[in-house]
């Protein structure tokens, strides 16, 4: 009887005065809000209260007045909202939270914190170093003494089926950086299991003591400061060219990514005759390889090239006085650069002569006096010559992209409005490129290729079973650029992780016969 009286105040009523047994199916007044949901009595608590488990797994302590027999209506009509939906975390929110926790756990597993020791200060004194950063250099030296010596080239065993390969290149320290007190915070190493790279991040803890976080990453290949463009080409680009010539209609892309001043243009264009192993860049080395294979084919193949830049979301022909060109999609879904001058080439030397005519947009910034402010795209197409009744067919197409440098507006330290607009457009297009690679790796239906001109141009190189992409992440080893280098490497790591996800999902998508992603606006 006492239970029934209490039930009236809670919106209970009929059935509120009787006892309930464990396992009985009832209705529960969730949080006394008047929303009644099916539940099961799982236990009898003290004071006459019960523990209910709702059908979605949520448990709740409730009084007898908050329980009704299954099917019984509440006593008060104003609360007659049986089976009203309850708010709970959406599936997407739960998945995002799980991904975030997994990412944080992985991040913690990669970081090794090193505390300052007396021997680090002694090392700095023996080497004539003083000042705030001398202790950090001592910690880095101690770390390197306990690991295998740094290597110039370390490449993991090749995965022939991988559609995306990621390589990291560390440039040498520049004289200006050394004079400013900068020091090397990137260590390259290798093992039979793969290529790895460690970034030493200087830290000052809350008690003002010195410490250092060591971030370890693994990629398809790591190139130290002594590695040359020839080494990079042999490990990263030659296998892609071989693949494109082994199939018909293949598309390949190589893009150099990194902060401004990290060595992307040196990687793609080279340093000229006085550059030693870096005299020729990827443009010339790839062209030499292509023409060697065309010559071995014994005729019937033609090579054409176009060179354009993407500046502030617009495309300009660098071989035709920066004439404006448009990117359009034909009826076959292929991206066409309308109005782009395509030069027929007879040799790799002819291509380099052609590129010497180009005038890419550059501008001086606080970080680089000749910072590239546009994405430069060299497209080389190999065609099978047609005859009187057969049109030309594309044997393969290769795009070599020298991306503009990523940057922080705060670090750019520029009051020039044009520089800030350039930086905003550059970062927007790089973000869209990352989102496209993420969508491809995740196996989702929609890939936002239309988010920027850069991804629209490169769409053909990302879709299709015979497409291959090589990412070269260029990093500066200077301590002043540590944050930028970490951001570049994290970007590259995410690309690598997405490729691993795609490889695991490949059996479920039918392998090479998977459908083209939905690229609608």
C-alpha positions in Angstrom: 0.0 0.0 0.0 2.8 2.4 0.8 4.4 1.9 -2.6 1.1 2.8 -4.3 0.9 6.1 -2.4 4.4 7.0 -3.5 3.6 6.1 -7.1 0.9 8.8 -7.4 3.5 11.5 -6.9 5.9 10.0 -9.5 3.3 9.5 -12.2 2.9 5.8 -11.3 -0.4 4.5 -10.2 -1.7 1.1 -11.0 0.8 -1.5 -10.4 2.9 0.8 -8.2 1.8 -0.8 -4.9 2.8 -4.4 -5.7 6.2 -5.9 -5.4 8.4 -6.8 -8.4 10.7 -9.8 -8.7 14.1 -10.1 -10.3 13.8 -10.9 -14.0 10.3 -9.4 -14.4 9.6 -7.3 -17.5 8.2 -3.9 -16.5 8.1 -0.3 -17.6 10.5 2.2 -16.1 9.9 6.0 -15.7 13.4 7.1 -16.9 14.8 9.8 -14.6 11.3 10.5 -13.4 10.7 12.5 -16.6 7.5 10.8 -17.5 9.0 8.8 -20.4 8.2 5.1 -19.9 10.4 2.5 -21.5 10.6 -1.4 -21.4 13.0 -2.7 -18.8 14.0 -5.7 -16.8 14.3 -5.8 -13.0 17.8 -7.0 -12.3 18.0 -6.6 -8.5 16.2 -5.4 -5.4 18.1 -2.6 -3.6 17.7 -1.4 -0.1 14.8 0.7 1.1 12.4 -1.0 -1.3 14.1 0.4 -4.4 14.9 -1.6 -7.6 17.6 -1.7 -10.2 16.3 -1.7 -13.7 18.1 -2.4 -17.0 16.5 -0.8 -20.0 16.5 -2.6 -23.4 19.4 -0.4 -24.6 21.6 -1.5 -21.7 21.3 1.5 -19.5 20.8 0.7 -15.7 19.0 2.9 -13.2 18.0 2.8 -9.5 14.3 3.7 -9.1 11.6 3.6 -6.5 8.5 1.4 -6.7 6.5 4.4 -7.9 8.7 4.6 -11.0 7.8 1.1 -12.2 4.7 -0.1 -13.9 3.6 -3.5 -15.1 4.4 -4.0 -18.8 1.5 -2.5 -20.8 -0.1 -0.6 -17.9 -0.9 3.1 -18.7 0.4 5.9 -16.3 -2.2 7.3 -13.9 -1.8 10.9 -15.1 -2.8 11.6 -18.7 -0.4 14.5 -19.0 2.5 12.1 -18.8 1.1 9.6 -21.2 4.2 9.6 -23.5 4.9 5.9 -23.6 8.1 4.9 -25.5 9.2 8.5 -26.2 12.7 8.5 -27.6 15.5 9.1 -25.1 18.6 11.2 -26.0 21.8 9.2 -26.3 25.1 9.6 -27.9 25.0 9.3 -31.7 26.9 6.4 -33.3 29.1 8.9 -35.2 30.1 10.6 -31.9 31.0 7.3 -30.3 33.1 6.3 -33.3 34.9 9.7 -33.3 35.6 9.3 -29.6 37.0 5.8 -30.1 39.2 7.0 -33.0 40.5 9.9 -30.8 41.3 7.6 -27.9 43.1 5.2 -30.2 45.1 8.0 -31.8 46.1 9.3 -28.3 47.1 5.8 -27.2 49.3 5.4 -30.3 50.8 8.9 -29.8 51.7 8.1 -26.2 53.3 4.8 -27.3 55.5 6.6 -29.8 56.8 9.2 -27.4 59.7 8.6 -25.1 60.5 11.3 -22.6 64.2 11.9 -21.7 65.1 13.9 -18.6 68.2 16.1 -18.4 71.2 14.4 -16.7 74.5 15.8 -15.4 76.4 14.0 -18.2 74.4 16.0 -20.8 75.7 19.3 -19.4 79.3 17.9 -19.3 79.0 16.9 -22.9 77.9 20.4 -23.8 80.9 21.9 -21.9 83.4 19.5 -23.6 82.1 20.6 -27.0 82.2 24.3 -26.1 78.4 24.8 -26.1 76.6 27.1 -23.7 73.3 28.8 -23.5 69.7 27.6 -23.2 69.9 24.9 -25.9 73.2 23.4 -25.0 71.6 20.9 -22.6 69.1 19.8 -25.3 72.0 19.1 -27.7 73.6 17.0 -24.9 70.4 14.9 -24.5 70.2 14.3 -28.3 73.9 13.2 -28.4 73.2 10.8 -25.5 70.2 9.3 -27.3 72.2 8.8 -30.5 75.0 7.1 -28.7 72.6 4.4 -27.6 71.1 3.7 -31.0 72.5 2.5 -34.4 74.2 5.2 -36.4 72.1 7.4 -38.6 71.6 6.2 -42.1 71.4 8.2 -45.4 68.9 5.9 -47.1 66.6 3.4 -45.5 63.8 1.8 -47.5 61.3 -0.7 -46.3 60.5 -3.8 -48.4 58.4 -2.7 -51.3 54.7 -3.5 -51.5 53.8 -3.8 -55.1 50.1 -3.5 -54.6 50.2 -0.3 -52.4 48.5 2.6 -54.2 50.1 5.2 -51.9 53.8 5.1 -50.8 55.1 7.7 -48.3 58.8 8.7 -48.1 60.4 11.3 -45.8 63.4 13.4 -46.7 65.5 15.3 -44.3 67.5 18.2 -45.7 70.9 19.4 -44.3 71.2 22.3 -41.8 71.8 25.6 -43.6 74.6 27.9 -42.6 72.1 30.6 -41.6 70.4 28.2 -39.2 73.7 27.2 -37.6 74.7 30.9 -37.2 71.4 31.5 -35.5 72.1 28.7 -32.9 69.9 26.0 -34.5 70.8 22.3 -34.1 69.7 19.0 -35.6 66.6 17.5 -34.0 65.9 14.7 -36.5 67.5 11.3 -36.5 67.1 8.8 -39.3 67.6 5.1 -38.8 66.7 1.8 -40.5 66.3 -1.8 -39.8 65.4 -5.0 -41.7 61.7 -4.4 -40.7 61.5 -0.9 -42.1 62.7 2.7 -42.2 62.2 4.9 -39.1 62.7 8.5 -38.1 62.9 10.1 -34.7 62.1 13.8 -34.0 63.6 15.2 -30.8 61.2 17.8 -29.4 62.8 20.1 -26.7 60.6 20.6 -23.7 60.6 22.7 -20.5 58.5 21.1 -17.8 56.3 22.9 -15.2 59.2 22.9 -12.7 61.4 24.6 -15.4 63.6 21.6 -15.8 64.8 20.5 -19.3 63.4 17.4 -21.0 63.0 16.0 -24.5 60.2 14.0 -26.2 61.4 11.5 -28.8 58.7 10.9 -31.5 59.3 7.8 -33.5 57.6 7.2 -36.9 57.9 4.5 -39.6 57.5 5.0 -43.4 58.2 3.3 -46.7 61.5 5.1 -46.9 63.6 7.6 -45.0 66.3 9.7 -46.5 68.9 11.5 -44.4 70.8 14.8 -45.1 73.5 12.9 -47.2 70.9 11.3 -49.5 70.7 12.7 -53.0 67.9 13.1 -55.6 69.4 10.0 -57.3 68.9 7.9 -54.2 65.3 9.2 -53.9 64.5 8.5 -57.5 65.8 5.0 -57.4 63.8 4.0 -54.3 60.6 6.0 -54.7 60.0 7.0 -58.3 61.6 4.4 -60.5 59.3 1.6 -59.2 56.2 3.8 -60.0 57.4 4.4 -63.6 58.0 0.7 -64.0 54.5 0.0 -62.9 52.9 2.6 -65.2 54.7 1.1 -68.2 53.7 -2.4 -67.2 50.0 -1.6 -67.6 47.9 0.4 -70.0 46.1 3.5 -68.9 47.9 3.9 -65.6 48.1 7.3 -63.8 50.8 8.2 -61.4 51.4 11.1 -59.1 54.4 12.2 -57.1 54.0 15.2 -54.9 56.5 16.9 -52.6 55.0 18.2 -49.3 56.4 20.2 -46.5 56.8 23.6 -44.9 58.2 26.5 -46.9 62.0 26.2 -47.1 62.1 22.5 -46.5 63.7 21.5 -49.8 60.7 20.6 -52.0 61.8 22.6 -55.1 65.3 21.2 -54.8 63.9 17.7 -54.8 61.8 18.3 -57.9 64.0 20.7 -59.9 67.5 20.0 -58.6 70.4 22.5 -58.0 71.9 22.6 -61.4 75.4 21.6 -62.7 77.1 22.5 -59.4 74.7 20.5 -57.2 76.6 17.2 -57.3 74.1 14.3 -56.6 71.3 16.9 -56.5 72.2 18.5 -59.8 69.2 16.9 -61.5 65.8 16.8 -59.8 62.9 14.4 -60.1 61.7 16.2 -63.2 64.9 15.3 -65.2 65.4 11.9 -63.6 61.9 10.8 -64.4 62.1 12.1 -67.9 65.3 10.2 -68.5 63.7 7.0 -67.3 60.6 7.5 -69.5 62.6 8.1 -72.6 64.8 5.1 -71.9 61.7 3.0 -71.8 60.2 4.6 -74.9 63.5 3.9 -76.8 63.4 0.3 -75.7 59.8 0.0 -77.0 61.2 0.4 -80.5 58.9 3.2 -81.7 55.1 3.8 -81.7 55.2 5.9 -78.5 55.1 9.7 -78.2 55.8 11.8 -75.2 54.0 15.1 -74.5 54.3 17.4 -71.5 52.5 20.4 -70.1 53.5 22.6 -67.2 51.1 24.8 -65.2 50.7 26.3 -61.8 47.7 26.5 -59.5 47.6 29.9 -57.9 44.8 31.1 -55.7 42.4 28.5 -57.1 43.1 29.3 -60.7 45.3 27.5 -63.3 47.9 29.2 -65.4 50.0 27.8 -68.3 53.7 28.2 -67.4 54.8 27.4 -71.0 52.5 30.0 -72.6 53.1 33.3 -70.7 50.8 32.3 -67.8 47.7 32.1 -69.9 44.6 31.1 -67.9 43.5 27.5 -68.5 40.4 25.6 -67.2 40.0 22.2 -65.6 37.0 20.3 -67.0 35.8 16.8 -66.9 34.9 15.0 -70.2 32.2 12.4 -70.8 34.5 9.6 -69.8 35.1 11.2 -66.4 38.7 12.2 -67.2 40.1 15.6 -66.2 41.1 17.8 -69.1 43.2 21.0 -68.9 41.4 23.1 -71.6 43.8 25.5 -73.3 47.0 24.0 -71.9 50.0 23.9 -74.3 51.2 20.3 -74.8 54.7 20.1 -76.2 55.8 17.0 -78.1 59.2 15.9 -76.8 62.0 14.0 -78.4 64.3 13.7 -75.3 64.7 14.5 -71.6 66.9 17.4 -72.5 64.1 18.9 -74.6 61.8 18.8 -71.5 64.4 20.6 -69.3 64.9 23.3 -72.0 61.1 23.7 -72.0 60.9 24.1 -68.2 63.6 26.7 -68.3 61.1 29.0 -70.0 58.6 28.8 -67.1 58.1 31.5 -64.6 56.5 30.2 -61.4 55.0 32.6 -58.9 57.3 33.2 -55.9 57.3 35.8 -53.1 59.6 36.7 -50.3 58.3 35.7 -46.8 59.8 35.8 -43.3 60.8 32.1 -43.7 62.1 32.0 -47.3 63.2 34.8 -49.6 62.0 32.8 -52.7 59.0 31.0 -51.3 56.9 29.2 -54.0 53.3 30.6 -53.7 51.7 28.2 -56.2 51.4 24.5 -56.8 53.5 23.6 -59.9 52.2 20.6 -61.9 54.3 18.9 -64.6 52.2 16.4 -66.6 54.0 13.9 -68.8 51.8 11.8 -71.1 53.0 8.8 -73.0 50.8 8.1 -76.1 50.4 5.2 -78.4 50.4 6.7 -81.9 47.3 6.2 -84.0 46.9 5.6 -87.7 44.3 6.4 -90.3 41.4 4.7 -88.5 42.6 4.5 -84.9 43.0 7.5 -82.6 45.8 8.1 -80.2 45.5 6.2 -76.9 47.1 7.1 -73.6 49.6 4.5 -72.5 50.3 6.2 -69.1 50.3 9.6 -67.5 52.5 10.9 -64.8 52.0 14.1 -62.7 54.9 15.6 -60.8 53.7 18.2 -58.3 55.8 20.6 -56.3 53.4 21.8 -53.7 53.5 25.3 -52.2 54.9 25.3 -48.7 52.5 24.8 -45.8 52.8 27.6 -43.2 51.2 29.1 -40.1 50.0 32.7 -40.5 51.5 33.5 -37.1 54.9 32.2 -38.1 54.8 33.9 -41.5 55.0 37.3 -39.8 53.8 39.1 -42.9 51.8 42.3 -43.0 51.5 42.0 -46.8 47.9 41.2 -47.7 48.9 39.2 -50.8 51.1 36.9 -48.7 48.3 36.2 -46.3 45.8 35.5 -49.0 48.4 33.2 -50.7 48.9 31.3 -47.4 45.2 30.9 -46.8 44.6 29.5 -50.2 47.6 27.2 -50.0 46.5 25.7 -46.6 42.9 25.3 -47.9 44.1 23.2 -50.9 46.5 21.1 -48.8 43.7 20.4 -46.4 41.5 19.3 -49.2 44.2 17.0 -50.5 44.5 15.4 -47.1 40.7 14.9 -47.0 40.7 13.2 -50.4 43.4 10.8 -49.3 41.6 10.2 -46.1 38.3 9.4 -47.9 40.1 7.1 -50.3 41.8 5.2 -47.5 38.6 5.0 -45.5 36.7 3.4 -48.3 33.9 6.0 -48.0 31.5 6.6 -50.9 32.2 10.4 -51.4 35.7 11.8 -52.1 35.7 15.6 -52.2 37.9 16.1 -55.3 36.0 19.3 -56.2 37.0 21.0 -53.0 40.0 22.6 -54.7 41.6 22.9 -58.1 44.6 20.8 -56.9 42.6 17.7 -56.1 40.4 18.2 -59.2 43.5 18.1 -61.4 44.9 15.1 -59.6 41.7 13.1 -59.5 42.7 10.7 -62.3 45.9 9.8 -60.4 44.0 8.7 -57.3 41.2 6.6 -58.7 41.5 3.4 -60.6 43.2 0.1 -59.9 46.4 1.0 -61.9 46.9 4.4 -60.2 49.9 5.0 -58.0 50.8 7.9 -55.7 54.1 8.7 -54.1 54.3 11.3 -51.3 57.7 12.8 -50.5 57.5 14.7 -47.1 60.4 17.2 -46.9 61.4 18.2 -43.4 63.9 20.7 -42.0 66.1 19.3 -39.2 66.6 22.7 -37.5 65.4 23.0 -33.9 63.6 26.3 -34.8 61.4 24.3 -37.2 60.6 21.4 -34.9 56.9 22.1 -34.7 56.6 22.5 -38.5 58.6 19.2 -39.0 56.3 17.4 -36.6 53.2 18.6 -38.4 54.6 17.5 -41.7 55.5 14.1 -40.4 52.1 13.7 -38.7 50.4 14.5 -42.0 52.6 11.9 -43.8 51.8 9.4 -41.1 48.1 9.8 -41.4 48.4 9.3 -45.2 50.4 6.1 -44.5 47.8 4.9 -41.9 45.0 5.5 -44.5 46.8 3.4 -47.0 47.1 0.6 -44.4 43.4 0.9 -43.8 42.6 0.7 -47.5 44.9 -2.4 -47.8 43.0 -4.2 -45.0 39.6 -3.3 -46.7 40.7 -4.3 -50.2 39.4 -7.9 -50.0 36.0 -6.6 -49.3 36.0 -4.2 -52.2 36.8 -6.6 -54.9 40.5 -5.7 -55.4 41.2 -4.0 -58.7 37.6 -4.0 -59.7 36.4 -1.6 -57.0 34.0 1.0 -58.2 35.0 4.6 -58.7 34.3 6.7 -55.6 31.4 9.2 -55.7 32.9 12.5 -56.5 29.7 14.5 -56.8 29.8 18.1 -55.6 
